Amino acid sequence: MTHPEPTAGDISDRPPTYAPRRPTGDFMLSHPAHLLAIGFGSGLSRWVPGTVGTLFGWLVFHAMSVRWPDVLTPAVWGVLIVTGFVIGIWACERTGRALGVPDHGAMVWDEIIAIWLVMLFVTPASFKSQLAAFLVFRFFDMVKPPPIRLFEKRFKGGFGVMGDDIIAAFFTLITLALWRFW
């Protein structure tokens, strides 16, 4: 039995398919959006890139806060986080398209911005408290309980990539606040 050849209309009605790419250092350095979305290389880890990117974000937050405490006030961190979120929408959208996957695992800028938000509200705190915040955030980011998963399914592209991690950050902060006052 032979199947009829698809007509031009049949082919154009289908969404284009892209083979996902594994990003490399050369890919990351090929465009500023890729460098940012891949978390300055932290997303290139072959082992749990989201966790590595979150660790990188935590370390950057800590190092910058210790180095420039008079400059990086909570208000300035807030501006950096909002700006990073907005720029991250563009960077993750562009990088996701180039990689052929809207939310490629190597794109960790969303984790970086979200952990900055968590640390902004958690610090100053002991290492144990910051580690607990890190672990709770990773739990919500990986498990994606409702409404995080619903948000992720509803919103695609850069906004969806960035937004679900911000919701995970809020869940983290609510959990830590309840834990503290329990």
C-alpha positions as CSV (number, residue, x, y, z in Angstrom):
1,M,0.0,0.0,0.0
2,T,1.4,3.3,-1.0
3,H,0.8,6.5,0.9
4,P,0.1,9.7,-1.0
5,E,2.9,12.3,-1.0
6,P,2.1,15.3,1.3
7,T,1.1,18.4,-0.5
8,A,2.7,21.8,0.0
9,G,-0.2,22.8,2.2
10,D,0.2,19.7,4.4
11,I,3.9,20.5,5.1
12,S,3.4,24.2,5.7
13,D,0.6,23.5,8.2
14,R,3.0,21.6,10.5
15,P,5.1,23.5,13.0
16,P,8.8,23.4,12.2
17,T,10.7,20.8,14.1
18,Y,14.2,21.4,15.4
19,A,16.7,18.9,16.6
20,P,17.8,19.9,20.1
21,R,21.4,20.9,20.4
22,R,23.8,20.3,23.2
23,P,25.4,23.7,23.9
24,T,29.1,24.1,23.9
25,G,31.5,26.8,25.1
26,D,31.7,28.0,21.5
27,F,27.9,28.2,21.3
28,M,27.7,30.0,24.6
29,L,30.3,32.6,23.5
30,S,28.6,33.1,20.1
31,H,26.0,35.6,21.4
32,P,25.5,37.6,24.6
33,A,22.1,36.1,25.1
34,H,23.6,32.6,25.1
35,L,26.3,33.6,27.6
36,L,23.7,35.0,29.9
37,A,21.1,32.2,29.5
38,I,23.7,29.5,30.1
39,G,24.8,31.3,33.3
40,F,28.3,32.2,32.1
41,G,29.1,28.5,31.7
42,S,27.5,27.1,34.8
43,G,24.8,25.6,32.6
44,L,27.3,23.6,30.6
45,S,27.7,21.1,33.4
46,R,26.8,17.6,32.3
47,W,25.7,16.8,35.9
48,V,22.6,18.5,37.1
49,P,23.1,21.9,35.3
50,G,20.1,23.5,37.1
51,T,21.7,22.7,40.5
52,V,25.1,23.9,39.4
53,G,23.6,27.1,38.0
54,T,21.8,27.7,41.3
55,L,25.0,27.1,43.2
56,F,26.7,29.5,40.9
57,G,24.0,32.1,41.5
58,W,24.2,31.6,45.3
59,L,28.0,32.0,45.2
60,V,27.8,35.2,43.0
61,F,25.2,36.7,45.4
62,H,27.3,35.9,48.4
63,A,30.6,37.1,46.8
64,M,29.1,40.4,45.5
65,S,27.3,41.1,48.7
66,V,30.4,40.6,50.8
67,R,32.6,42.6,48.4
68,W,30.3,45.6,47.9
69,P,27.9,45.7,50.9
70,D,27.5,49.5,50.7
71,V,26.7,49.4,47.0
72,L,24.6,46.2,46.8
73,T,21.8,47.3,49.2
74,P,18.5,45.3,49.2
75,A,17.0,48.0,46.9
76,V,19.9,47.7,44.4
77,W,19.6,43.9,44.5
78,G,15.9,44.3,43.8
79,V,16.6,46.4,40.7
80,L,19.3,43.9,39.6
81,I,16.8,41.0,40.0
82,V,14.0,42.8,38.1
83,T,16.4,43.8,35.3
84,G,17.9,40.3,35.2
85,F,14.4,38.9,34.9
86,V,13.4,41.1,32.0
87,I,16.7,40.6,30.2
88,G,16.5,36.9,31.0
89,I,13.2,36.7,29.1
90,W,14.9,37.8,25.9
91,A,18.1,35.8,26.5
92,C,16.2,32.5,27.3
93,E,13.8,33.0,24.4
94,R,16.7,33.5,21.9
95,T,18.9,30.7,23.4
96,G,16.0,28.3,23.5
97,R,15.2,28.8,19.9
98,A,18.8,28.4,18.9
99,L,19.0,25.1,20.9
100,G,15.7,23.8,19.6
101,V,14.2,23.5,23.1
102,P,12.2,26.3,24.7
103,D,13.5,25.4,28.2
104,H,16.8,23.6,27.6
105,G,18.4,22.3,30.8
106,A,21.6,24.2,30.1
107,M,19.7,27.5,30.4
108,V,20.2,28.4,34.1
109,W,19.8,32.2,34.1
110,D,16.3,31.6,35.5
111,E,17.7,29.7,38.5
112,I,20.3,32.4,39.1
113,I,17.8,35.2,39.2
114,A,15.4,33.1,41.4
115,I,18.1,32.2,43.9
116,W,19.1,35.8,44.1
117,L,15.5,36.6,45.0
118,V,15.5,33.9,47.7
119,M,18.8,35.1,49.1
120,L,17.7,38.7,49.1
121,F,15.0,37.8,51.6
122,V,16.9,35.2,53.5
123,T,20.2,37.0,54.2
124,P,21.8,37.9,56.4
125,A,21.6,34.3,57.6
126,S,23.8,31.5,58.7
127,F,25.3,29.1,56.2
128,K,22.8,26.4,57.4
129,S,19.9,28.7,56.8
130,Q,21.2,29.7,53.3
131,L,21.7,26.0,52.5
132,A,18.2,25.2,53.6
133,A,16.9,27.9,51.3
134,F,19.0,26.5,48.5
135,L,17.6,23.0,49.0
136,V,14.0,24.1,49.4
137,F,14.3,26.2,46.2
138,R,15.8,23.2,44.3
139,F,13.0,21.0,45.5
140,F,10.3,23.4,44.2
141,D,12.2,24.0,41.0
142,M,12.6,20.3,40.2
143,V,9.3,18.9,41.5
144,K,7.2,21.9,40.2
145,P,4.1,21.4,42.2
146,P,0.9,23.2,41.1
147,P,0.7,26.1,40.2
148,I,4.4,26.0,39.1
149,R,3.8,23.2,36.6
150,L,0.6,24.8,35.3
151,F,2.4,28.1,34.8
152,E,5.2,26.3,32.9
153,K,2.6,24.6,30.6
154,R,0.6,27.8,30.1
155,F,3.5,30.2,29.3
156,K,6.1,29.2,26.8
157,G,9.3,30.9,25.6
158,G,11.5,33.2,27.7
159,F,8.6,34.4,30.0
160,G,7.7,30.8,30.9
161,V,11.3,29.8,31.5
162,M,11.9,32.8,33.8
163,G,8.5,32.8,35.5
164,D,8.2,29.3,36.8
165,D,11.5,29.8,38.7
166,I,10.2,33.0,40.3
167,I,7.1,31.1,41.5
168,A,9.4,28.4,42.9
169,A,11.3,31.2,44.7
170,F,8.1,32.5,46.2
171,F,7.1,29.0,47.3
172,T,10.6,28.7,48.9
173,L,10.1,32.0,50.8
174,I,6.7,31.0,52.0
175,T,7.9,27.6,53.2
176,L,10.9,29.2,55.0
177,A,8.6,31.8,56.6
178,L,6.2,29.1,57.8
179,W,9.1,26.9,59.0
180,R,10.6,29.9,60.9
181,F,7.3,30.7,62.7
182,W,6.2,27.1,63.3
